[in-house]
Amino acid sequence: IRNIVDDYDVFLLDMWGVMHDGIRPYEGVLEVVKKLKEAGKKLIILSNSSKRRTNSVKMLQKLGFSDDDFDEIITSGEVAHHLLMYLSAGGGEEKSWVPKKIPQAFQNLRHKKSKLSAFCFGSGDGDVEYLNSCG
């Protein structure tokens, strides 16, 4: 990282297998994150976790990271949740997390007259609550 830090303003990071092993942060990661923040770099986590953002925040805190370490944490579960909220009858206005060009298949769902029904094939932990919170 030392050799490239000045070449970039933003660092996109994955969590599992890059920053930690699920039990502890990899050696030197906490120090590197701190140095990058001190250098004014933006740190954004992109995760393919099916969980919402709050789950990742809790995991990172448990591993010793600070709330201020990351400018944003984006999980596929959070993006999907916002998309489902948008598509559901109670979804309301378009959210910033919703892609500007929603695939036609999803647009067709949004205009259904009956309530949107979805199945979440995730970890099983909190899936029903996840879908119910979408509307």
C-alpha positions as CSV (number, residue, x, y, z in Angstrom):
1,I,0.0,0.0,0.0
2,R,2.9,2.4,0.9
3,N,3.9,2.3,-2.8
4,I,0.5,3.3,-4.2
5,V,-1.1,5.4,-1.5
6,D,-0.3,8.7,-3.2
7,D,-1.7,7.5,-6.6
8,Y,-5.3,7.1,-5.4
9,D,-8.0,9.2,-3.6
10,V,-10.4,6.4,-3.0
11,F,-9.8,2.8,-1.9
12,L,-12.6,0.2,-2.5
13,L,-12.2,-2.7,-0.1
14,D,-13.8,-6.1,0.3
15,M,-14.2,-7.4,3.9
16,W,-14.1,-11.1,4.2
17,G,-10.7,-12.6,3.2
18,V,-9.2,-9.1,2.5
19,M,-9.5,-7.3,5.8
20,H,-10.3,-10.2,8.2
21,D,-10.9,-13.9,8.4
22,G,-14.2,-13.7,10.3
23,I,-12.5,-13.9,13.6
24,R,-9.8,-11.3,13.6
25,P,-8.4,-8.7,11.3
26,Y,-5.4,-9.7,9.2
27,E,-2.0,-8.5,10.5
28,G,-1.4,-4.8,9.8
29,V,-4.9,-4.1,8.4
30,L,-6.0,-1.8,11.3
31,E,-2.8,0.2,11.0
32,V,-3.1,0.5,7.2
33,V,-6.7,1.7,7.5
34,K,-5.7,4.3,10.1
35,K,-2.8,5.5,7.9
36,L,-5.0,5.8,4.9
37,K,-7.6,7.8,6.8
38,E,-4.8,10.1,8.2
39,A,-3.7,10.6,4.6
40,G,-7.2,11.9,3.7
41,K,-8.2,8.9,1.6
42,K,-11.8,7.8,1.2
43,L,-12.3,4.2,2.2
44,I,-15.4,2.4,0.8
45,I,-16.3,-1.2,1.6
46,L,-18.0,-3.2,-1.1
47,S,-19.2,-6.5,0.1
48,N,-21.2,-9.3,-1.5
49,S,-22.7,-10.1,1.8
50,S,-26.5,-10.7,1.6
51,K,-26.8,-9.0,5.0
52,R,-27.7,-5.3,5.4
53,R,-25.1,-2.6,6.2
54,T,-25.7,-2.7,9.9
55,N,-24.5,-6.3,10.2
56,S,-21.2,-5.3,8.5
57,V,-20.8,-2.3,10.8
58,K,-21.2,-4.5,13.9
59,M,-18.7,-7.1,12.6
60,L,-16.1,-4.4,11.9
61,Q,-16.6,-2.9,15.4
62,K,-16.2,-6.3,16.9
63,L,-12.9,-6.7,15.0
64,G,-11.6,-3.4,16.3
65,F,-12.3,-1.0,13.5
66,S,-13.8,2.5,14.3
67,D,-17.1,3.9,13.0
68,D,-15.1,6.6,11.4
69,D,-12.7,4.3,9.4
70,F,-15.0,4.0,6.4
71,D,-16.7,6.6,4.3
72,E,-19.3,4.1,3.2
73,I,-20.1,0.4,3.5
74,I,-22.1,-1.1,0.7
75,T,-23.4,-4.6,0.8
76,S,-25.3,-6.4,-1.9
77,G,-28.0,-7.1,0.8
78,E,-28.4,-3.4,1.4
79,V,-28.7,-2.6,-2.3
80,A,-31.2,-5.4,-2.8
81,H,-33.2,-4.2,0.3
82,H,-33.5,-0.7,-1.2
83,L,-34.4,-2.0,-4.6
84,L,-37.1,-4.2,-3.0
85,M,-38.4,-1.2,-1.0
86,Y,-38.6,0.8,-4.2
87,L,-40.4,-2.0,-6.0
88,S,-42.9,-2.7,-3.3
89,A,-46.2,-1.0,-3.0
90,G,-45.0,0.9,0.1
91,G,-41.6,1.7,-1.4
92,G,-42.2,5.4,-1.9
93,E,-39.8,7.6,-3.8
94,E,-36.6,6.4,-5.5
95,K,-33.7,6.1,-3.2
96,S,-30.1,6.9,-4.0
97,W,-29.2,3.2,-3.7
98,V,-31.6,2.3,-6.5
99,P,-29.8,2.1,-9.9
100,K,-31.0,4.8,-12.3
101,K,-31.7,2.2,-14.9
102,I,-33.7,-0.5,-13.2
103,P,-33.9,-3.6,-15.4
104,Q,-37.2,-4.0,-17.2
105,A,-38.0,-7.2,-15.3
106,F,-38.0,-5.2,-12.0
107,Q,-39.9,-2.3,-13.5
108,N,-42.7,-4.7,-14.5
109,L,-42.8,-5.9,-10.9
110,R,-43.1,-2.3,-9.6
111,H,-46.3,-1.8,-11.6
112,K,-48.1,-4.9,-10.4
113,K,-51.5,-4.2,-9.0
114,S,-51.1,-6.7,-6.1
115,K,-48.5,-6.6,-3.3
116,L,-45.0,-7.6,-4.3
117,S,-44.0,-11.1,-3.1
118,A,-40.3,-12.0,-2.8
119,F,-38.2,-15.0,-1.6
120,C,-34.8,-14.4,-0.1
121,F,-32.3,-17.3,-0.4
122,G,-29.7,-15.9,2.0
123,S,-28.1,-17.1,5.1
124,G,-31.5,-17.9,6.7
125,D,-30.7,-15.6,9.6
126,G,-33.2,-12.8,9.6
127,D,-34.4,-13.3,6.0
128,V,-38.1,-13.0,6.8
129,E,-37.5,-9.8,8.8
130,Y,-35.3,-8.5,5.9
131,L,-38.1,-9.0,3.4
132,N,-40.9,-7.7,5.6
133,S,-38.9,-4.4,6.2
134,C,-38.9,-3.8,2.5
135,G,-42.7,-3.3,2.5
